[in-house]
Amino acid sequence: MDVLLSCSLQNPDLISKFHIPRFQHRLALMNEWHVRPNERILDIGCGQGESCLALALAVGKGGHVTGIDTAPPDYGSPFTMSEAHEYIRQSVLGSRVTFQSADTPSFLHSLNDQPSTVLDSAVLCHSLWYFPNADVAQSLFATLADAKISRIYLAEYSYTPCQENQVPHVLAAKAEALFYRYKAPKEPDLKEQNVRAGLDQESILRAAYDAGFAVARKGQFTPPEDMLEGQFEVDHVLGKVFPMRIAAENLKDSQEAEIRAYIEQVRSETALLKSRGHPTIRSMDVWWAVLELNE
């Protein structure tokens, strides 16, 4: 953990509350996936590089991780993507990680001019919820299949609460996904929500299957209590910005009412939990899978 923390930009006040739980979660996923030493991995939707660092630790000195993301270099707060990536490049794990601002088809096409560059696998670590719809996910899996990427490591939230204090996270995610479905298509801005289409497990695996991938292994687990992603999403939905964005879209009355009904359910469930002595929202279960390309 000390190595990962030393390689990443962080807010000192949030190390135990935010940074350590996120790294621990990614290390838990590496363990479930059985990431192999010396693998050359493409991390799709790498964000500020947390999963890249965890993967770099897993693949060792003989492996390499390439992180790609379509977000602009100045995206992110309090640190931008550019700042976070540059810090990683200068770290002790920097030689194992490369970052590029690119979408998957463009990046894989660029490898045609680099025949010596071979990728063993791809990672989708909590990045598929950012996708706009199932068709884009289908296209991504087809692109990976065409590029002969033989293995995909995948993880996303499940929409499945196994404890009552996970329910608000599920409802908040559904509210965000519903808003994204109804609002007018536009380029993401710096305040874009974390959940866009919010594809469920069935939709994601169907898209992978249609592209020629099969599930080699899969599972599900409950994140530890200090993984606060669920609390963050609930705070967003119950905060000031989300309702303002809904109002600004001039949706149909029925659409706006449907979204606001979810918000009220989030509010009601959160209040109920607090009355029962559960002040903190738990993150919903995470499902993971290892996909292999059919020969």
C-alpha positions, -999 to 999 in steps of 0.1 A, spaced: 0 0 0 29 24 8 42 20 -27 8 28 -43 3 58 -21 38 71 -29 31 69 -66 -2 88 -67 -12 124 -61 -36 127 -32 -52 150 -7 -35 143 26 -67 148 45 -84 120 25 -58 93 25 -76 70 50 -111 80 39 -107 79 1 -74 69 -13 -66 38 7 -100 21 3 -100 27 -35 -65 11 -38 -76 -18 -15 -106 -24 -37 -85 -25 -68 -60 -49 -52 -90 -71 -42 -101 -72 -78 -66 -81 -90 -67 -110 -66 -101 -122 -80 -90 -117 -116 -57 -136 -111 -37 -110 -130 -5 -126 -142 31 -115 -138 46 -101 -170 12 -93 -186 9 -64 -210 -25 -48 -202 -47 -21 -217 -66 -3 -190 -96 13 -207 -111 44 -190 -81 46 -167 -91 79 -152 -64 93 -129 -46 60 -129 -54 42 -97 -62 9 -114 -31 13 -136 -9 15 -105 -25 -15 -89 -21 -34 -122 15 -23 -125 22 -37 -90 5 -70 -101 23 -75 -134 58 -68 -120 89 -55 -137 84 -77 -167 49 -64 -174 34 -31 -186 1 -12 -183 -12 12 -209 -39 35 -196 -62 52 -221 -90 77 -215 -110 101 -236 -113 127 -209 -94 160 -215 -61 166 -197 -76 193 -176 -104 171 -163 -105 163 -126 -104 180 -92 -85 187 -71 -59 173 -95 -63 171 -132 -57 140 -153 -25 155 -167 -11 162 -132 -20 128 -119 -5 110 -149 27 130 -148 31 122 -111 28 85 -118 53 87 -147 79 102 -123 72 75 -96 89 42 -89 62 24 -109 63 49 -137 84 28 -160 56 1 -160 28 26 -170 21 45 -202 -8 70 -206 -25 81 -238 -55 103 -244 -74 82 -269 -104 61 -275 -100 23 -278 -104 20 -316 -80 49 -323 -54 35 -299 -56 -1 -313 -54 12 -348 -22 31 -339 -6 -3 -329 -7 -13 -366 24 9 -369 40 -7 -339 41 -45 -346 64 -50 -316 36 -39 -292 15 -68 -281 -13 -67 -256 -23 -97 -236 -54 -84 -220 -77 -54 -214 -92 -41 -181 -126 -24 -176 -125 -14 -140 -156 5 -131 -155 23 -164 -185 8 -182 -210 28 -163 -195 59 -180 -206 45 -214 -236 62 -230 -255 31 -241 -253 -7 -247 -244 -2 -284 -212 16 -275 -203 -13 -251 -210 -38 -279 -188 -18 -303 -160 -18 -277 -161 -56 -272 -162 -61 -310 -131 -38 -314 -112 -58 -287 -122 -90 -304 -110 -77 -338 -77 -67 -322 -73 -103 -309 -73 -92 -272 -77 -126 -258 -87 -118 -222 -107 -90 -205 -108 -83 -168 -141 -67 -159 -156 -52 -127 -187 -31 -122 -214 -24 -96 -242 -49 -95 -274 -31 -86 -278 -59 -61 -281 -49 -24 -274 -77 1 -277 -53 30 -304 -26 37 -278 2 39 -268 -5 3 -302 3 -10 -297 41 -13 -266 36 -35 -287 14 -58 -315 39 -60 -291 68 -65 -274 50 -94 -307 43 -110 -317 80 -107 -286 91 -124 -289 65 -152 -325 75 -158 -316 112 -160 -288 104 -185 -312 84 -206 -337 112 -208 -315 143 -212 -304 157 -245 -272 141 -259 -242 164 -255 -204 163 -249 -196 156 -212 -186 186 -192 -164 189 -161 -195 183 -138 -206 152 -156 -221 126 -133 -203 93 -126 -232 72 -138 -243 75 -175 -260 45 -190 -252 25 -159 -254 -8 -178 -263 -39 -157 -245 -72 -157 -268 -89 -181 -264 -61 -207 -227 -60 -204 -222 -98 -207 -246 -100 -236 -226 -74 -254 -194 -93 -247 -209 -126 -258 -222 -111 -290 -186 -100 -298 -172 -135 -293 -162 -135 -256 -171 -161 -231 -171 -160 -193 -142 -180 -179 -148 -170 -143 -170 -146 -125 -180 -137 -90 -194 -110 -67 -184 -95 -34 -195 -68 -9 -170 -38 -7 -158 -31 29 -176 -4 49 -148 22 43 -154 21 5 -175 52 3 -185 53 -33 -221 46 -24 -221 75 0 -206 98 -26 -234 90 -51 -261 94 -26 -247 128 -16 -246 138 -52 -282 128 -59 -295 145 -27 -273 176 -32 -280 209 -50 -263 202 -84 -282 171 -95 -317 186 -91 -305 218 -109 -292 198 -138 -326 180 -140 -345 213 -141 -321 228 -167 -329 200 -192 -366 209 -196 -376 173 -196 -411 161 -201 -431 164 -169 -435 126 -167 -397 121 -171 -388 147 -145 -414 132 -121 -399 97 -126 -364 109 -117 -376 130 -88 -395 100 -74 -361 81 -73 -346 110 -55 -373 109 -29 -368 72 -25 -331 78 -19 -340 105 7 -365 83 24 -343 52 26 -314 73 39 -335 88 66 -348 54 76 -313 40 79 -302 69 101 -332 63 123 -320 27 127 -285 37 136 -269 34 101 -255 69 94 -232 57 66 -244 43 33 -227 11 21 -216 7 -15 -235 -19 -34 -220 -53 -43 -195 -54 -71 -195 -82 -98 -164 -92 -116 -156 -114 -145 -127 -128 -166 -137 -130 -203 -118 -150 -229 -121 -147 -266 -135 -178 -284 -110 -192 -308 
